[in-house]
Amino acid sequence: MLHGSLLSKLDAIAKHVKNQPYLPFGGVQLIFTGDFFQLPPVSRGRQGGDHDYAFLHPVWQELFGPGRGICLELSKVFRQAEEPLVELLNDVRYGRASAGSLKLLIELGRELRPPEGIEPTLLFATNDRVDRMNQQKLQQLAGKEEHVFEATDTGVEPFLGQLRKNCLAEQKVSALPPSLPSFLPRPLNAHFSLSSSLPPFLPDSTLVLPHVHPPSFPPSLPPSLSPQLRLREGAQVMLLKNINPGRGLVNGAKGRIVGFTNDEEHLPIVEFASGVRQSMTPEEWAVETSERGRTVKKAARVQVPLKLGWAITIHKSQGMGLEWLEVKLDDVFEEGQAYVALSRAIKLEGLRVVAFRQVRSSLLPSLPPFLPPSC
């Protein structure tokens, strides 16, 4: 999510470049899209609940206040088709505690029955729990030959550091990238806690979210700078890129390693939950910029587009649609985490909710000004 302070800086730069100090973004026409009910912008050194939301920054009124920008709310849901699941997600999204949603959350604590050979993806709030779970599961495949795949990174800073921070594909780390400019978002490595009070637009009886505890982050590399990709036959994996949507090979698709190719590359062969079997060749992720009307590649990573798929963090699950998942709500520590986790589910049949407790907890410090007060 875009920081309010970064939005202000970009506005100032555009005004300076266009020599139009009194026009929003110097008169440049822009389209902004986003969802303030998902995870807030990540910032270093802030106090608990003190988020740099764009809509709370003074520049928001200048850009989107009365007579300025036009704000539209997109309401059609594409990922989920089942009405009870859509209603549950809307209740969690807006902090409502309807009797139907409470009953459904309790019912979702039952065991799942995924296809043979597929285990539900576990969603945790912290990288530490994810890494421990994935390594524990991998070690249970003792006796299986381990194959190691290392990424190839090319490019220049700060774009290479940006790629390493955001790309899910595993990479061998030799050194930390140089410090990014101060106006760029930093990796997540701070302590977090939720606001202690409810948003002013919600009554005291609302909100269905678990109890939260600010976790302790040990000093370590940013989560995306993890070791090489290590795979064994039988390992559960997740696809990290849209390869062939027509065959169901999309970002978030689950499968398991059934073997490796008989050549010098020993590429993994994955059998996906859909029944499709595919050998996985390396793919490229790139950071590109537009310069004088042409696209310029600034940094790139080439890696096998897989990740150990027994568990992932809620942060890293953003944008994914998961067929089978188990959501752990006992360690969420950030506004929007519970909603993001639950909304990864495609269907009720594939969703299990663990460690749910109904207590008060805030979603946002105030209602985004473009949404109606009745939300």
Secondary structure in CASP SS format (residue, H / E / C, confidence):
PFRMAT SS
TARGET T0000
AUTHOR 0000-0000-0000
METHOD secondary structure of the structure
MODEL  1
M C 1.00
L C 1.00
H E 1.00
G H 1.00
S H 1.00
L H 1.00
L H 1.00
S H 1.00
K H 1.00
L H 1.00
D H 1.00
A H 1.00
I H 1.00
A H 1.00
K H 1.00
H H 1.00
V H 1.00
K H 1.00
N C 1.00
Q C 1.00
P C 1.00
Y C 1.00
L C 1.00
P H 1.00
F H 1.00
G H 1.00
G H 1.00
V C 1.00
Q C 1.00
L C 1.00
I C 1.00
F C 1.00
T C 1.00
G C 1.00
D C 1.00
F C 1.00
F C 1.00
Q C 1.00
L C 1.00
P C 1.00
P C 1.00
V C 1.00
S C 1.00
R C 1.00
G C 1.00
R C 1.00
Q C 1.00
G C 1.00
G C 1.00
D C 1.00
H C 1.00
D C 1.00
Y E 1.00
A H 1.00
F H 1.00
L H 1.00
H C 1.00
P H 1.00
V H 1.00
W H 1.00
Q H 1.00
E H 1.00
L H 1.00
F H 1.00
G C 1.00
P C 1.00
G C 1.00
R C 1.00
G C 1.00
I C 1.00
C C 1.00
L C 1.00
E C 1.00
L C 1.00
S C 1.00
K C 1.00
V C 1.00
F C 1.00
R C 1.00
Q C 1.00
A C 1.00
E C 1.00
E H 1.00
P H 1.00
L H 1.00
V H 1.00
E H 1.00
L H 1.00
L H 1.00
N H 1.00
D H 1.00
V H 1.00
R H 1.00
Y H 1.00
G C 1.00
R C 1.00
A C 1.00
S C 1.00
A H 1.00
G H 1.00
S H 1.00
L H 1.00
K H 1.00
L H 1.00
L H 1.00
I H 1.00
E H 1.00
L C 1.00
G C 1.00
R C 1.00
E C 1.00
L C 1.00
R C 1.00
P C 1.00
P C 1.00
E C 1.00
G C 1.00
I C 1.00
E C 1.00
P C 1.00
T E 1.00
L E 1.00
L E 1.00
F E 1.00
A C 1.00
T C 1.00
N H 1.00
D H 1.00
R H 1.00
V H 1.00
D H 1.00
R H 1.00
M H 1.00
N H 1.00
Q H 1.00
Q H 1.00
K H 1.00
L H 1.00
Q H 1.00
Q C 1.00
L C 1.00
A C 1.00
G C 1.00
K C 1.00
E C 1.00
E E 1.00
H E 1.00
V E 1.00
F E 1.00
E C 1.00
A C 1.00
T E 1.00
D E 1.00
T E 1.00
G E 1.00
V C 1.00
E C 1.00
P C 1.00
F H 1.00
L H 1.00
G H 1.00
Q H 1.00
L H 1.00
R H 1.00
K H 1.00
N H 1.00
C C 1.00
L C 1.00
A C 1.00
E C 1.00
Q C 1.00
K C 1.00
V C 1.00
S C 1.00
A C 1.00
L C 1.00
P C 1.00
P C 1.00
S C 1.00
L C 1.00
P C 1.00
S C 1.00
F C 1.00
L C 1.00
P C 1.00
R C 1.00
P C 1.00
L C 1.00
N C 1.00
A C 1.00
H C 1.00
F C 1.00
S C 1.00
L C 1.00
S C 1.00
S C 1.00
S C 1.00
L C 1.00
P C 1.00
P C 1.00
F C 1.00
L C 1.00
P C 1.00
D C 1.00
S C 1.00
T C 1.00
L C 1.00
V C 1.00
L E 1.00
P C 1.00
H C 1.00
V C 1.00
H C 1.00
P C 1.00
P C 1.00
S C 1.00
F C 1.00
P C 1.00
P C 1.00
S C 1.00
L C 1.00
P C 1.00
P C 1.00
S C 1.00
L C 1.00
S C 1.00
P C 1.00
Q C 1.00
L E 1.00
R E 1.00
L E 1.00
R E 1.00
E C 1.00
G C 1.00
A C 1.00
Q E 1.00
V E 1.00
M E 1.00
L E 1.00
L C 1.00
K C 1.00
N C 1.00
I C 1.00
N E 1.00
P H 1.00
G H 1.00
R H 1.00
G C 1.00
L E 1.00
V C 1.00
N C 1.00
G C 1.00
A C 1.00
K E 1.00
G E 1.00
R E 1.00
I E 1.00
V E 1.00
G E 1.00
F E 1.00
T C 1.00
N C 1.00
D C 1.00
E C 1.00
E C 1.00
H C 1.00
L C 1.00
P E 1.00
I E 1.00
V E 1.00
E E 1.00
F E 1.00
A C 1.00
S C 1.00
G C 1.00
V C 1.00
R E 1.00
Q E 1.00
S E 1.00
M C 1.00
T C 1.00
P C 1.00
E E 1.00
E E 1.00
W E 1.00
A E 1.00
V E 1.00
E E 1.00
T E 1.00
S E 1.00
E E 1.00
R C 1.00
G C 1.00
R E 1.00
T E 1.00
V E 1.00
K E 1.00
K E 1.00
A E 1.00
A E 1.00
R E 1.00
V E 1.00
Q E 1.00
V C 1.00
P C 1.00
L E 1.00
K E 1.00
L E 1.00
G C 1.00
W C 1.00
A E 1.00
I E 1.00
T E 1.00
I H 1.00
H H 1.00
K H 1.00
S H 1.00
Q C 1.00
G C 1.00
M C 1.00
G C 1.00
L E 1.00
E C 1.00
W C 1.00
L E 1.00
E E 1.00
V E 1.00
K E 1.00
L C 1.00
D C 1.00
D C 1.00
V C 1.00
F C 1.00
E C 1.00
E C 1.00
G C 1.00
Q H 1.00
A H 1.00
Y H 1.00
V H 1.00
A H 1.00
L H 1.00
S C 1.00
R C 1.00
A E 1.00
I C 1.00
K C 1.00
L H 1.00
E H 1.00
G H 1.00
L E 1.00
R E 1.00
V E 1.00
V E 1.00
A C 1.00
F C 1.00
R C 1.00
Q C 1.00
V E 1.00
R C 1.00
S C 1.00
S C 1.00
L C 1.00
L C 1.00
P C 1.00
S C 1.00
L C 1.00
P C 1.00
P C 1.00
F C 1.00
L C 1.00
P C 1.00
P C 1.00
S C 1.00
C C 1.00
END
